[in-house]
Amino acid sequence: MRDRVEVALNQIRPTLQKDGGDVLLVDVGSDGVVKVRMTGACRGCQMSDVTLREGIEKFLKHEIPEITAVESV
């Protein structure tokens, strides 16, 4: 599943990079929890929680239904 998550993240990564940020995949648990690290302008941004929940998590869950949650570490 890790490869599928990487492919999906690569689809949304250009949008984050356009604003000076990025997201790195840290881990994909057997329980379907994906752990990511927000970097660049996304790290410390007041809107990063919204980006994580309403952007990244929704997109990943849509692309890969086995994903149960996305957490920032």
C-alpha positions as CSV (number, residue, x, y, z in Angstrom):
1,M,0.0,0.0,0.0
2,R,3.0,2.3,0.6
3,D,3.6,2.5,-3.2
4,R,0.0,3.4,-3.8
5,V,0.2,6.2,-1.2
6,E,3.4,7.6,-2.8
7,V,1.7,7.7,-6.2
8,A,-1.3,9.5,-4.8
9,L,0.8,12.0,-2.9
10,N,2.8,12.7,-6.0
11,Q,-0.5,13.8,-7.6
12,I,-1.1,16.5,-5.0
13,R,2.5,17.4,-4.3
14,P,2.7,20.1,-7.1
15,T,-0.1,22.0,-5.5
16,L,1.7,22.1,-2.2
17,Q,5.0,23.0,-3.8
18,K,3.4,25.9,-5.7
19,D,2.9,27.5,-2.3
20,G,6.4,26.6,-1.0
21,G,5.4,23.5,0.9
22,D,5.5,19.8,0.6
23,V,4.5,16.5,2.3
24,L,6.7,13.6,3.0
25,L,5.4,10.0,3.6
26,V,6.7,8.7,6.9
27,D,4.8,5.5,7.4
28,V,1.8,3.5,6.4
29,G,0.6,1.3,9.2
30,S,-1.1,-2.1,8.8
31,D,-4.2,-0.4,10.4
32,G,-4.5,2.0,7.4
33,V,-3.1,5.0,9.2
34,V,-0.8,7.1,7.0
35,K,1.8,9.3,8.8
36,V,3.1,12.3,6.9
37,R,5.4,15.2,7.7
38,M,4.5,18.6,6.4
39,T,7.6,20.5,5.2
40,G,8.5,23.9,3.8
41,A,5.9,26.6,4.0
42,C,3.4,24.0,5.2
43,R,5.3,23.4,8.4
44,G,4.0,25.8,10.9
45,C,1.3,27.2,8.6
46,Q,-1.9,28.0,10.4
47,M,-3.8,26.3,7.6
48,S,-1.8,23.1,7.6
49,D,-4.4,21.2,9.6
50,V,-7.0,22.2,7.1
51,T,-4.8,21.2,4.3
52,L,-4.1,17.9,5.9
53,R,-7.7,17.0,6.7
54,E,-9.6,18.6,3.8
55,G,-7.0,18.1,1.2
56,I,-4.5,15.3,1.7
57,E,-6.6,13.0,3.9
58,K,-9.8,13.3,1.7
59,F,-7.8,12.7,-1.5
60,L,-5.9,9.7,-0.1
61,K,-9.1,8.1,1.3
62,H,-10.8,8.6,-2.1
63,E,-7.9,7.1,-4.0
64,I,-7.1,4.3,-1.5
65,P,-10.2,3.3,0.5
66,E,-8.2,1.1,2.9
67,I,-6.8,4.2,4.4
68,T,-8.5,5.0,7.8
69,A,-6.7,8.2,8.8
70,V,-3.8,10.5,7.9
71,E,-1.7,12.0,10.8
72,S,1.0,14.6,10.8
73,V,4.1,13.7,12.7
